[in-house]
């Protein structure tokens, strides 16, 4: 209940120290978020995604050899329907290639998936790369 002296509210004249701390912390948070959003709006001028594929690991499965991969988007622009191509090479000879589509890779993030090969990639070169994408 509000404390009153006569017809005057004493809480309005004497705010508790926790109110000042709460207000100051809230103001700092709001200003920090506004600065962060402004920096992203001004500084990020990426026109298209920057996609890099990498090999994670291989596991033997009943359907062949499952190669798990990761696609990293280094830009701030999202890519959708990202086509990922995986190749198993023995020296310069291409033994097998397969493709898959990743639904989307948001800006500054990664997406993972798997490719299934019939040839054992152990001791061979595995090459993973994003070959195509759509603008969402």
C-alpha positions, 0 to 999 in steps of 0.5 A: 500500500502507498505510504502517505503523510497527510495528503502527500505521497512520501514514496514519490519524494523518497524513491528507494535506491533499488529503483534507481539501480533498476532504472540505470541497468534497464537504460544501459541494456536498452542503449546497448541493444539499440547500438547493436542493431544500428551497427548491424544496419550500418556495417553489414553490407553483405550482398550474398551468402559466403558459404564454406563446406567442411567434412565432420566425420564418417560412419559405416551404415547399412546403406554405405558410408555416411559422411557428415558435413557442416556448411558455414555462412560467413556473411550476414545474408541468409541462404535457402535451398543450399545445394551441397556436393560431396566428392570422394577422390583417390588422388585426381580420380573422382570415385563418387559424387553425391548432392543434397539440399540444405533448407537454409543457412542463416547468416553467421551460422552453420547447418549440418547434414549427411551424404551417403557414399557407396565407396569407403572414403577411408584413406581418400580425399573427401571434398565438401562444397556448397554449389548453389543457393536461393535467396529466401 
